Amino acid sequence: MIDFEIAEIEAANQFARLLNPRVDFTTPYIFYYDETNNIKTFYVKENDFNYTFTANFVLGGLLHQGAVSDVQPLIDSFKLQKTAKEVKFKHIAFGDFLDCLKSQKLNLFFRFLKDNDLYVHYSSLNILYWSVVDIVDSAIMNSDAAMQLGPGFDNRMKNDLYKLCRLEIDAVVQLFYAFEYPNVKPEKIVDFIEALSSLFEAYLELPEFNFGLESLRQILKESKKKGELAFVMDEKDYVLLADLTHFYLRPIYTFKNSTHIFDNEDSIREALNEYRILDKGVEFKNYSFVDSQDSRLTQLSDIFVGFMGKYTNYRNTHNMEEIKADIDSFSALQLENMKLFIDIIIKSDQKNPAFLHATDSYEEVMKFGELCEIISGK
């Protein structure tokens, strides 16, 4: 049993509230959860990863404060086959992201969320971004100058490294495998940095990459002198993400006054049972597991999270020019569904920005704002 004390995390929550007074961790809500792209473990093989990295892992669903709207009329409106024991995303929409937007049932779902006292929440993890940012954090630790420049500087380097890895993914896979990343041995640190930096060369003169990659290249030189990259050493060979338990723990302790209802998943239940969550030494347990067949809001959470998975896969694999071209060819239903999706995200953000949490690159996150601008002009 692991004692998990949240007192220090409370201080971080206080800081978040100073940055954004609308952030609220204290009001009691009821959160319902499902997940998509639950990869369990992510590791590098000789010529590939063990799992696709283009879609984010998303843990999230619906939530409400106080009494909840009756969702049975919505479920009845889906007109599912009598053999269906519960609502699943696959009953509502199928195909890729653009195909899903053609769904009339998805339209019913989004309209209901917009018109009722229900909100959405998510923790979204960009798996590739997560796998490479420790390189930047390690390099910053070795540079006194970089340590003084703050999160904006950090995020620019992380963003540009992520973009480079997307473009050079085959070379990155080979590099990671050759150096048993993220467990680079001390005697191989210099070779690892040189091999990684060599991937920068073709991009350093491009305006979108120049500042971030050149800055990273320079501070990696200091890491070469020290022979150290602290966060990509002393780990397990090839394992980029060992498990996702922390992403389930995070909302539990962040919204400690709320109730958290997870879909039955034996592996997650067992993982959480390993932790005794303490608040100033006092144990508390504010979560439970349900069979989704017995929980309509868990079923509806599956729809939202399923759609979020499709959205992140589309967003991560298309640039804004391609996205704009797709939107220009939208049918009326696709356009309406996209507008409703945006409205629901904005509605939830306005209720409480803390509902929406992403571990992701700046570029991917900012695409949502660009999407809003394009869609608002339609």
N, C-alpha and C positions, 0 to 999 in steps of 0.2 A: 504494500500500500504506500502510495506517494502522497505526502502532505503538500497541498498546493495552497499557499497563503496569498491572498489577493490584496493585502493592505497596500503594498507598493504599487500595484496596478491602479488602485484607487487614486493615487497621486497623479498618475498619467492621465486618468480620466478628468481630473480637475484641470489639468493643463489643456486638454482638448476643449473643455468648456470655455476656457479663456480665449482660445483661438476662434471659437465659433459659439457664441452664447446660445444658439438654437439647439446645440447638442444636448440631449437629455438622456442620462443613464438611470435616473432615479424613479421616474414614473413606472408603475407596474403595467406591463403589457402581457398578452398571451401570444407567444410565438409558436408557429407550426413549421415543421421542417421536412424537406426532402432533399435529395442531392442528385447531381448528375456528373458523369465523368469521374466517378470515384475510383481513382487509379490504384488505391491501396499503397503501392510502392512504385517509384519511378527510378529507373536506372538505365545506364548506357551499356549497349552491347557493342560488338565489334564494328558493325556497320549501320546501327540504328539505335533508337531508344526502344524500350519494351512496350511503349504505349504512345499513341499520337499525342502531340503536345499542342496542337492547333486550337483545341477547345479548352476553355477554362474548367477547372473543378469549381462547381457552384454548390454551395450549401445555403438553402434559404427557403422561402415560401411566403405564406400569408401571416398577418398578425392583426390583432385588434386590441382596443382598449375598452374595458367594460363590456357591456352587452354586445352580442354579435348578431349581424343580420342573418335572417333565415336563408340559407344557401340552397335549400332543396328545390325551389323554383328554377334556379339556374341549372342544377343537375338534371332536372326533368326536361329542361329546354334542349338538352343535348340529344335527347331521343336515342339513347344507347340501346343496343340489342339487349334483350332480356337475359341473355347468358352472361353479360358483363357484371361481375360482382362488385366492381368499383370503377371510378373514373380514373383513367390514366391519360397522360399526355398523348400517347399514341392513338387514343380514341378521338382526340380533338384536332390534331394536326399531324402531318407526316411529310417526309421529304426533307430537303435542305431548308435553310432559313427563308429564302424567297418563296418556296412552295408553302411553307407554314403560314405565311402572311396571306395566302389565298383562302384560308379556312374561315367559313362562316361561323363555325362553332367557337373558334378562337375569338372572333368578333363579339360573340355573346359573352364570353368569359371576360374579356377586357372591359366591355361596357358595364358589366356588373361590378367589377372592381372599382371602376371610376365613379359609379353612382352610389356606392354604399360605403359604410364606415369600416372598410378593410384597407390594409396597406400591404406593401411588399417589403421584404428584407432579403439581403443576401450577403454572403462572404464569397468573393470571387477570386480565385487564384489562377494567375497565368503561370503555368507550370514551367515553361522555358525561362521566363523572366526570373522566377524564384531560383532556378538552377544556376543562373550566372551572376546574380547581383553580389554574391559573397566575394567575387573577385574584386569588385570595386570597393566594397567595405574593407577588405583586407589591405588593398593598396592605400586607401586613405589613412588607415591606422599607421602606416609607415611613413607618412608625409606630414610634418608639422604644419606646413603651409596649407595643405588640403584640409586639415582638421579645422582650420579657422574659417573656411569658406561656406559652411552651412548646407542645409538640405537641398537648396536649389541647384547648387553645383554638383552635389552627389547624384541627384536625380537625372541631371543632364547626361552625366557619364553612364549611368545605368541604362538610361533610355537608348543611348547610341550604341552601347555594347549589345543590348537586346536586339536592336534593329540589324546590326551587323551579323549577329548569330542567326537571325532569320534568313538573311541573304546567303550566308556561308554555312548553312546547317550541315552539309555533308562533311566539310572540313572540320567543323566544330565537333561533330560526333567522333571523327577519327582522332582529333586532338585529345578529347576527353578520355577516350578509350586507351590511347597510348600512354597517358600519364595517370591512369587509374583515378581520374578526377571523380569526386572532390577530395581525394586523399593523396595529393601530390607529395611525394617524398622529399625531404629536405635537400638531398643531393640533386634533385631534378627541378627545383624551383626555377633556377635561372633558365634552363632549357625550356620549361613550360612558358615562362614569360616571353622569351624570344619567339617561340612558335606562335603564341597568341598574338603578339605584336605584329608579326609578319602578315597576319590577316588584315591588319589595319591599312596597309600600304595603299591599296587601290582606292581607298575611300577618303584618305586624309585631305585631299584637295577639293572634295565635294562640300559645298557650303553647309548642307544639312548635317554633315558628320564632323566637319573640321574641328569645332571647338571641343565637343565631348570626347572624341577619340584621341585627339592630340593631347588633351589634358590627361586622359587616362594613360596614354603612352608615356608621358613624362613622369607621372608619379609611380608607374610600374618600374621605372629605372631605379627609383629609390628602394623599391622592394627587392630588386635584383641585388643591390648592394648589401641589403640586410639578409638576403637569402631566406625570405619568409613571406608567406601569404597566410595569415593566421587562420582564416575561416575556411580554407580549402586544404587543410592539412589535418592530420589526426582524426579523420573521419573514416567511413567505411568505403572500401574500394568500389567505385562505379555507382554507388547509391546516391542519387540526387535528391530524393525525397523519401524518407524512411516510412513515414505514415502521416496520416492527416488528423491525428487525435487533437492537436492543438486548435485546429480550426473548428472542432466541435466544442472544445472547452471555452473558447474565446467569448461567444455570446452568453454562455452560462454565467461567467464571472463578470463580464462587462455590464450586463443587465441583470444584476443580482436580485433585484426586487421583482423581476418578472418570472413568468412561468414558461418553460420551454418544453415543447412536446415533439419528440422525434419519432419518425417512422421506425418500426422494428427492424433492427439490423444487429445480428448477434455480435459481429466483430466490433461494432461501435459501442454497444452496451458493455462488452467485456473490457474494452479499452478505457472507457470512462469509469468503470468500477475499480480501476487501478488507482484512482485519485480520490483523496479525501479533501474536499474543497473547504478552506477555512477563511473566515473573515475575522481578523484579530484573534485567532486561535479558536474561534467558535465554528464548528462544522455546520454547513448548510447544504441542502440539496433541493434545487428548484427545477429539476428536470424529470421527465418520465418518458417511457416509450409506449407507443400504441400500435395496434394492428391497423393499418390504413383502411381496411374494410370497415372498421368501426368509427372512423373519423373523417367526416366529409371535408373538413378544412385541410387535413393532411393530403387527401386526394387532390384537392384544388391546388395545393402547394406543388404537387407533382407536375401540374400543368405549367405553372409559372416557371419553375426551375428547369423543366424540359425546354421551354422556349428560351430561357436565358442561355442554356447550353448551345442551342442553335445560333443564337445571336452572337455569342463570343467567338464561336468557330468562324462565322461569316466575317465578323469585324477583324479578327486576327489574320485573316487570309486575303483581305481586300484593302487596297489603298483608297483614299477618299475620291480619287478620280473614278475608280471603278464603282464605288458605292453610289456616287452621284449619277453615273450612267444608268445603273440599275433602277434608282429611284425615278429617273426620267421616264422609264418604261413601265412603271407600276400601273396596275389596274386600280380602279376606284376602291376596291375592297382592300388591296394591299396597302394603299396609301392610308386608308382609314385605320387599319389595324396598326400600322406603324405610328400614326398619330396617337392612337389610344395607348400604345405601349409607352411612348414618351410621356404622355400625360400621367400615367400611373407611376412612373419613376419619379417625375417631378412632384406629384402629390405626396408621395412617401418621403421624399427629401424635404419638402416643406414642413411636413409633420415632425420629422426628426432626422437630420442628416446622418445620425449614427446608425440608422437602419441599413445603410448601404455602405459596405466595406469592400475595398478591392486591394489586392496585392498584385499590382500590374504596372506596366510601363506607362509613362506619361503620354506617349503617343496614342496608345490604345484607349486609354481612359478619355482623352480629349476628343476622340472621334464621336463620342456621344453628343458633346456640345455642337460639333460641326453638323451632325445629323439633325439636331434640333433646328439649326438655322436653315438647313436645306428644306426640311419638311414644313417649317413655318411659312416658307415662300410658295408652297404649293396650294 
